Amino acid sequence: MKNLPPLPALRAFEAVARLGSVVQAADELHVTHGAVSQQVRALETHLGLALFTRHGRRLTLTEDGRIYALRLRLALGDIASATTEVLSLPRADELILAVLPSFGAHWLVRRLPRFSAAWPNFKIHIRASLEPVDFAVDRVDAALRMGPGGWEGTSQIHLFEDDLLVVAAAHFAGGKLPRQPAEVIAAPIIRSVDSWSNWLAAAGLPEANLAGPVYTDSNLVIEAVRQGHGVTLTRRSLVHDLLKSGELVQLSPITTPYANPYWLVWPIRSHGSAKLNALTAWLIGEVAAYRAEIQAF
Protein backbone atom coordinates (compact mmCIF):
# COMPACT_ATOMS: atom_id res chain seq x y z
CA MET A 1 0.00 0.00 0.00
CA LYS A 2 2.77 2.42 -0.94
CA ASN A 3 0.37 4.79 -2.69
CA LEU A 4 -1.93 5.16 0.33
CA PRO A 5 -2.13 8.86 1.32
CA PRO A 6 -2.28 9.92 4.98
CA LEU A 7 -5.68 9.21 6.51
CA PRO A 8 -6.13 12.75 7.96
CA ALA A 9 -5.73 14.17 4.46
CA LEU A 10 -8.26 11.73 3.05
CA ARG A 11 -10.78 12.57 5.78
CA ALA A 12 -10.30 16.29 5.24
CA PHE A 13 -10.77 16.02 1.48
CA GLU A 14 -13.87 13.78 1.79
CA ALA A 15 -15.47 16.18 4.27
CA VAL A 16 -14.84 19.24 2.08
CA ALA A 17 -16.08 17.42 -1.04
CA ARG A 18 -19.24 16.28 0.72
CA LEU A 19 -20.03 19.51 2.56
CA GLY A 20 -18.76 21.93 -0.08
CA SER A 21 -17.09 24.10 2.55
CA VAL A 22 -13.72 24.13 4.31
CA VAL A 23 -15.29 25.82 7.33
CA GLN A 24 -18.05 23.19 7.67
CA ALA A 25 -15.52 20.39 7.21
CA ALA A 26 -13.35 21.92 9.94
CA ASP A 27 -16.34 22.06 12.29
CA GLU A 28 -17.18 18.41 11.62
CA LEU A 29 -13.59 17.26 12.12
CA HIS A 30 -13.03 19.54 15.14
CA VAL A 31 -9.93 21.20 13.65
CA THR A 32 -9.19 24.66 12.25
CA HIS A 33 -10.14 25.51 8.68
CA GLY A 34 -6.47 26.26 8.05
CA ALA A 35 -5.61 22.69 9.01
CA VAL A 36 -8.24 21.36 6.61
CA SER A 37 -6.92 23.50 3.75
CA GLN A 38 -3.39 22.34 4.49
CA GLN A 39 -4.45 18.66 4.47
CA VAL A 40 -6.29 19.06 1.15
CA ARG A 41 -3.29 20.75 -0.48
CA ALA A 42 -0.99 18.03 0.90
CA LEU A 43 -3.25 15.38 -0.66
CA GLU A 44 -3.21 17.14 -4.02
CA THR A 45 0.59 17.29 -3.86
CA HIS A 46 0.75 13.58 -2.93
CA LEU A 47 -1.48 12.67 -5.86
CA GLY A 48 -0.07 15.18 -8.32
CA LEU A 49 -3.65 16.17 -9.19
CA ALA A 50 -5.86 19.18 -8.65
CA LEU A 51 -8.93 18.00 -6.74
CA PHE A 52 -10.55 21.44 -6.59
CA THR A 53 -10.61 24.54 -8.69
CA ARG A 54 -10.38 27.64 -6.50
CA HIS A 55 -12.23 30.88 -7.13
CA GLY A 56 -11.27 33.04 -4.19
CA ARG A 57 -12.63 31.18 -1.16
CA ARG A 58 -15.00 29.09 -3.25
CA LEU A 59 -13.99 25.50 -4.08
CA THR A 60 -15.37 23.42 -6.92
CA LEU A 61 -14.53 19.77 -7.40
CA THR A 62 -12.63 18.89 -10.55
CA GLU A 63 -13.73 15.78 -12.44
CA ASP A 64 -10.79 13.89 -10.90
CA GLY A 65 -11.86 15.20 -7.49
CA ARG A 66 -15.47 14.16 -8.01
CA ILE A 67 -14.59 10.59 -8.93
CA TYR A 68 -12.00 10.34 -6.17
CA ALA A 69 -14.46 11.66 -3.57
CA LEU A 70 -17.08 9.06 -4.55
CA ARG A 71 -14.61 6.16 -4.35
CA LEU A 72 -13.10 7.48 -1.15
CA ARG A 73 -16.52 7.83 0.52
CA LEU A 74 -17.20 4.16 -0.15
CA ALA A 75 -13.78 3.15 1.16
CA LEU A 76 -14.14 5.20 4.36
CA GLY A 77 -17.59 3.68 4.84
CA ASP A 78 -16.04 0.21 4.62
CA ILE A 79 -13.41 1.21 7.19
CA ALA A 80 -16.13 2.52 9.52
CA SER A 81 -18.13 -0.71 9.13
CA ALA A 82 -15.07 -2.87 9.76
CA THR A 83 -14.26 -0.84 12.86
CA THR A 84 -17.81 -1.19 14.17
CA GLU A 85 -17.71 -4.94 13.60
CA VAL A 86 -14.41 -5.51 15.37
CA LEU A 87 -15.45 -3.32 18.31
CA SER A 88 -18.73 -5.20 18.58
CA LEU A 89 -17.06 -8.55 19.19
CA PRO A 90 -17.28 -9.65 22.85
CA ARG A 91 -14.02 -9.57 24.77
CA ALA A 92 -12.44 -12.71 26.21
CA ASP A 93 -13.29 -11.73 29.79
CA GLU A 94 -16.88 -10.70 28.97
CA LEU A 95 -19.87 -12.98 28.75
CA ILE A 96 -22.79 -11.30 27.01
CA LEU A 97 -25.98 -13.34 27.23
CA ALA A 98 -29.22 -12.42 25.50
CA VAL A 99 -32.43 -13.54 27.19
CA LEU A 100 -36.17 -13.03 27.02
CA PRO A 101 -37.15 -10.48 29.71
CA SER A 102 -39.67 -12.78 31.41
CA PHE A 103 -37.36 -15.79 31.54
CA GLY A 104 -34.50 -13.60 32.68
CA ALA A 105 -36.52 -12.03 35.49
CA HIS A 106 -38.25 -15.15 36.81
CA TRP A 107 -35.78 -17.97 36.16
CA LEU A 108 -32.29 -16.72 35.37
CA VAL A 109 -31.67 -13.80 37.73
CA ARG A 110 -31.80 -15.69 41.03
CA ARG A 111 -29.36 -18.28 39.68
CA LEU A 112 -26.76 -15.88 38.25
CA PRO A 113 -24.88 -15.28 41.53
CA ARG A 114 -23.86 -18.95 41.45
CA PHE A 115 -22.29 -18.47 38.03
CA SER A 116 -20.39 -15.39 39.20
CA ALA A 117 -19.19 -17.27 42.28
CA ALA A 118 -17.98 -20.20 40.18
CA TRP A 119 -16.47 -18.08 37.38
CA PRO A 120 -15.42 -14.73 38.88
CA ASN A 121 -13.08 -13.92 35.99
CA PHE A 122 -15.98 -13.37 33.57
CA LYS A 123 -17.84 -10.06 33.53
CA ILE A 124 -21.39 -11.11 32.78
CA HIS A 125 -23.75 -8.82 30.88
CA ILE A 126 -27.42 -9.72 30.45
CA ARG A 127 -29.17 -8.27 27.41
CA ALA A 128 -32.94 -8.61 27.79
CA SER A 129 -34.97 -8.27 24.60
CA LEU A 130 -37.89 -9.80 22.76
CA GLU A 131 -36.02 -9.39 19.46
CA PRO A 132 -34.18 -12.45 18.11
CA VAL A 133 -30.41 -12.17 18.25
CA ASP A 134 -28.52 -11.84 14.98
CA PHE A 135 -25.10 -13.20 15.87
CA ALA A 136 -23.67 -11.76 12.66
CA VAL A 137 -24.16 -8.19 13.88
CA ASP A 138 -25.10 -8.25 17.58
CA ARG A 139 -22.43 -8.13 20.26
CA VAL A 140 -23.65 -11.26 22.03
CA ASP A 141 -21.87 -14.46 23.04
CA ALA A 142 -24.96 -16.63 23.47
CA ALA A 143 -28.73 -16.46 23.80
CA LEU A 144 -31.42 -18.27 25.76
CA ARG A 145 -34.20 -18.87 23.26
CA MET A 146 -37.58 -20.53 23.00
CA GLY A 147 -38.40 -22.25 19.76
CA PRO A 148 -38.13 -25.38 17.64
CA GLY A 149 -34.32 -25.30 17.44
CA GLY A 150 -32.24 -25.85 14.32
CA TRP A 151 -31.23 -22.20 13.84
CA GLU A 152 -28.80 -21.91 10.95
CA GLY A 153 -25.21 -20.96 11.72
CA THR A 154 -25.46 -21.75 15.43
CA SER A 155 -24.56 -24.39 17.96
CA GLN A 156 -27.28 -25.15 20.48
CA ILE A 157 -28.13 -27.22 23.52
CA HIS A 158 -31.65 -28.23 24.44
CA LEU A 159 -32.26 -27.13 28.04
CA PHE A 160 -35.78 -28.17 29.01
CA GLU A 161 -39.42 -28.44 28.02
CA ASP A 162 -41.92 -26.17 29.77
CA ASP A 163 -45.56 -26.67 30.61
CA LEU A 164 -48.58 -24.45 31.19
CA LEU A 165 -50.54 -24.34 34.43
CA VAL A 166 -53.22 -22.17 35.99
CA VAL A 167 -52.23 -20.02 38.99
CA ALA A 168 -53.53 -17.27 41.23
CA ALA A 169 -52.28 -15.31 44.22
CA ALA A 170 -52.80 -17.03 47.57
CA HIS A 171 -54.95 -14.08 48.69
CA PHE A 172 -57.07 -14.00 45.50
CA ALA A 173 -60.83 -13.94 46.23
CA GLY A 174 -60.11 -13.65 49.93
CA GLY A 175 -58.30 -16.98 49.86
CA LYS A 176 -61.34 -18.86 48.49
CA LEU A 177 -59.52 -20.07 45.41
CA PRO A 178 -61.27 -21.64 42.42
CA ARG A 179 -60.19 -25.24 42.09
CA GLN A 180 -62.45 -26.90 39.56
CA PRO A 181 -61.98 -26.03 35.87
CA ALA A 182 -65.46 -24.50 35.66
CA GLU A 183 -64.68 -22.33 38.70
CA VAL A 184 -61.35 -21.30 37.19
CA ILE A 185 -62.80 -20.01 33.93
CA ALA A 186 -65.62 -18.26 35.80
CA ALA A 187 -63.05 -16.23 37.76
CA PRO A 188 -61.50 -13.02 36.42
CA ILE A 189 -58.95 -14.08 33.81
CA ILE A 190 -55.64 -12.34 33.11
CA ARG A 191 -54.84 -13.42 29.58
CA SER A 192 -51.47 -13.51 27.86
CA VAL A 193 -50.38 -14.46 24.35
CA ASP A 194 -50.41 -18.12 25.44
CA SER A 195 -53.52 -19.89 24.20
CA TRP A 196 -55.85 -21.59 26.68
CA SER A 197 -57.24 -23.98 24.06
CA ASN A 198 -55.19 -27.07 24.99
CA TRP A 199 -55.74 -26.55 28.70
CA LEU A 200 -59.48 -26.10 28.20
CA ALA A 201 -59.61 -29.25 26.07
CA ALA A 202 -57.73 -31.20 28.76
CA ALA A 203 -60.17 -29.83 31.34
CA GLY A 204 -63.18 -30.95 29.30
CA LEU A 205 -64.26 -27.41 28.43
CA PRO A 206 -63.20 -27.02 24.79
CA GLU A 207 -66.06 -24.66 23.94
CA ALA A 208 -65.48 -22.23 26.79
CA ASN A 209 -65.10 -18.54 25.93
CA LEU A 210 -62.69 -16.50 28.03
CA ALA A 211 -62.90 -12.80 28.77
CA GLY A 212 -60.56 -10.44 30.55
CA PRO A 213 -57.66 -8.11 29.85
CA VAL A 214 -54.85 -9.29 27.58
CA TYR A 215 -51.21 -8.45 28.33
CA THR A 216 -48.56 -9.17 25.73
CA ASP A 217 -45.76 -9.13 28.32
CA SER A 218 -45.52 -12.08 30.70
CA ASN A 219 -44.00 -9.87 33.40
CA LEU A 220 -47.17 -7.77 33.43
CA VAL A 221 -49.33 -10.89 33.57
CA ILE A 222 -47.48 -12.25 36.58
CA GLU A 223 -47.53 -8.92 38.37
CA ALA A 224 -51.28 -8.57 37.83
CA VAL A 225 -51.81 -12.06 39.23
CA ARG A 226 -49.51 -11.37 42.18
CA GLN A 227 -51.64 -8.34 43.01
CA GLY A 228 -54.74 -10.53 43.06
CA HIS A 229 -56.42 -9.21 39.91
CA GLY A 230 -57.28 -12.65 38.58
CA VAL A 231 -56.06 -16.08 37.50
CA THR A 232 -53.85 -16.88 34.54
CA LEU A 233 -52.38 -19.66 32.45
CA THR A 234 -48.61 -19.34 32.36
CA ARG A 235 -45.35 -21.22 31.92
CA ARG A 236 -44.14 -23.12 34.96
CA SER A 237 -40.61 -21.75 34.58
CA LEU A 238 -41.91 -18.22 35.23
CA VAL A 239 -43.82 -19.01 38.42
CA HIS A 240 -41.97 -21.95 40.00
CA ASP A 241 -40.23 -19.77 42.59
CA LEU A 242 -43.49 -17.98 43.45
CA LEU A 243 -45.22 -21.34 43.85
CA LYS A 244 -42.45 -22.55 46.15
CA SER A 245 -42.72 -19.43 48.30
CA GLY A 246 -46.50 -19.77 48.50
CA GLU A 247 -47.13 -16.36 46.98
CA LEU A 248 -48.87 -18.04 44.06
CA VAL A 249 -50.93 -21.24 44.09
CA GLN A 250 -51.47 -23.79 41.33
CA LEU A 251 -55.25 -24.02 41.07
CA SER A 252 -55.60 -27.28 39.17
CA PRO A 253 -53.42 -30.36 38.61
CA ILE A 254 -54.24 -30.10 34.90
CA THR A 255 -51.22 -28.99 32.87
CA THR A 256 -50.43 -28.97 29.16
CA PRO A 257 -47.08 -29.00 27.35
CA TYR A 258 -45.74 -25.68 26.13
CA ALA A 259 -45.00 -25.76 22.41
CA ASN A 260 -41.51 -24.25 22.48
CA PRO A 261 -38.65 -25.64 24.60
CA TYR A 262 -35.73 -23.57 25.89
CA TRP A 263 -32.33 -23.64 24.22
CA LEU A 264 -28.88 -22.22 24.78
CA VAL A 265 -27.70 -20.95 21.39
CA TRP A 266 -24.38 -19.48 20.30
CA PRO A 267 -22.60 -18.72 17.00
CA ILE A 268 -20.52 -21.53 15.55
CA ARG A 269 -17.48 -19.24 15.53
CA SER A 270 -17.49 -19.20 19.35
CA HIS A 271 -17.73 -22.95 19.79
CA GLY A 272 -15.19 -24.27 22.28
CA SER A 273 -14.33 -20.92 23.87
CA ALA A 274 -13.62 -20.96 27.59
CA LYS A 275 -16.54 -18.74 28.48
CA LEU A 276 -19.01 -20.76 26.39
CA ASN A 277 -17.75 -23.96 28.00
CA ALA A 278 -18.22 -22.39 31.44
CA LEU A 279 -21.71 -21.12 30.63
CA THR A 280 -22.78 -24.44 29.14
CA ALA A 281 -21.56 -26.50 32.08
CA TRP A 282 -23.19 -24.13 34.57
CA LEU A 283 -26.55 -24.04 32.77
CA ILE A 284 -26.70 -27.82 32.44
CA GLY A 285 -26.20 -28.05 36.20
CA GLU A 286 -28.85 -25.42 36.92
CA VAL A 287 -31.37 -27.09 34.64
CA ALA A 288 -30.77 -30.45 36.34
CA ALA A 289 -31.34 -28.84 39.74
CA TYR A 290 -34.49 -27.11 38.46
CA ARG A 291 -35.91 -30.36 37.12
CA ALA A 292 -35.22 -32.02 40.47
CA GLU A 293 -37.04 -29.18 42.25
CA ILE A 294 -40.08 -29.66 40.03
CA GLN A 295 -40.14 -33.39 40.72
CA ALA A 296 -39.86 -32.82 44.47
CA PHE A 297 -42.42 -30.00 44.64
NUSE-666456 format. One record per residue (C-alpha): x, y, z. Coordinates in pm, whole numbers, plus 50000, padded with zeros to 5 digits. Layout:
# residues N
XYZ ...
***
This chain:
# residues 297
500005000050000 502775024249906 500375047949731 498075051650033 497875088650132 497725099250498 494325092150651 493875127550796 494275141750446 491745117350305 489225125750578 489705162950524 489235160250148 486135137850179 484535161850427 485165192450208 483925174249896 480765162850072 479975195150256 481245219349992 482915241050255 486285241350431 484715258250733 481955231950767 484485203950721 486655219250994 483665220651229 482825184151162 486415172651212 486975195451514 490075212051365 490815246651225 489865255150868 493535262650805 494395226950901 491765213650661 493085235050375 496615223450449 495555186650447 493715190650115 496715207549952 499015180350090 496755153849934 496795171449598 500595172949614 500755135849707 498525126749414 499935151849168 496355161749081 494145191849135 491075180049326 489455214449341 489395245449131 489625276449350 487775308849287 488735330449581 487375311849884 485005290949675 486015255049592 484635234249308 485475197749260 487375188948945 486275157848756 489215138948910 488145152049251 484535141649199 485415105949107 488005103449383 485545116649643 482925090649545 485395061649565 486905074849885 483485078350052 482805041649985 486225031550116 485865052050436 482415036850484 483965002150462 486595012150719 483875025250952 481874992950913 484934971350976 485744991651286 482194988151417 482294950651360 485594944951537 484554966851831 481274948051858 482944914551919 482724903552285 485984904352477 487564872952621 486714882752979 483124893052897 480134870252875 477214887052701 474024866652723 470784875852550 467574864652719 463834869752702 462854895252971 460334872253141 462644842153154 465504864053268 463484879753549 461754848553681 464224820353616 467714832853537 468334862053773 468204843154103 470644817253968 473244841253825 475124847254153 476144810554145 477714815353803 479614846153920 480814827354228 482024798054018 483534819253738 484584852753888 486924860853599 484024866353357 482164899453353 478614888953278 476254911853088 472584902853045 470834917352741 467064913952779 465034917352460 462114902052276 463984906151946 465824875551811 469594878351825 471484881651498 474904868051587 476334882451266 475844918151388 474904917551758 477574918752026 476354887452203 478134855452304 475044833752347 471274835452380 468584817352576 465804811352326 462424794752300 461604777551976 461874746251764 465684747051744 467764741551432 468774778051384 471204780951095 474794790451172 474544782551543 475444756151796 472724748552048 471874727852352 468354717752444 467744728752804 464224718352901 460584715652802 458084738352977 454444733353061 451424755553119 449464756653443 446784778353599 447774799853899 446474827354123 447724846954422 447204829754757 445054859254869 442934860054550 439174860654623 439894863554993 441704830254986 438664811454849 440484799354541 438734783654242 439814747654209 437554731053956 438024739753587 434544755053566 435324776753870 438654787053719 437204799953393 434384817453580 436954837753776 438504869853642 441054859253381 444364876653311 445164865852958 448534864952786 449624855452435 449594818852544 446484801152420 444154784152668 442764760252406 444814729352499 444264734552870 440524739052820 440394707552607 442274688052876 439834701753134 436824690552930 435744725952843 436804729852479 433944753452394 434524777752679 434904814652593 437314835052803 437104872052877 439444895653055 442344918952985 445154907152758 448794915552833 451444908352573 454244908752832 454484879253070 456004901353340 452834922353343 450674891153357 452524877553658 452474910853837 448724914353783 448194879453923 450494886354218 448364916654301 445264894754306 443584907953991 442724873553858 443944839253750 446154831253454 447624803453245 451394806653236 454654787853192 455864768853496 459394782553458 458094817853523 456184809953842 458034780554000 459774802354259 456514820254345 454784786654385 457554774554615 457284805754830 453504802354850 452874836454698 451134819654406 449074787654409 448534762154133 444754759854107 444404727253917 446584696453861 445764699053490 448784710153287 449574710352916 452924710052735 454264743252613 455004742452241 458494757552248 461354743652460 464274764352589 467674763652422 471124777852478 472304790552139 475624805252030 477404812851700 479484784751555 482524807651553 482514808051935 482274770551979 484814757352228 485674790852387 486384790452759 483464812652848 480994792452639 482254760452800 481784776153144 478294788853063 477224755652914 478444735053208 476814758753457 473454759653277 473304721853244 473804719553620 471154745853692 468634729153464 469234695553634 468664711653974 465514728953846 464094696453712 464784679854047 462964708254225 459924703454003 459864666154072 460144671854447 457584700054464 
***
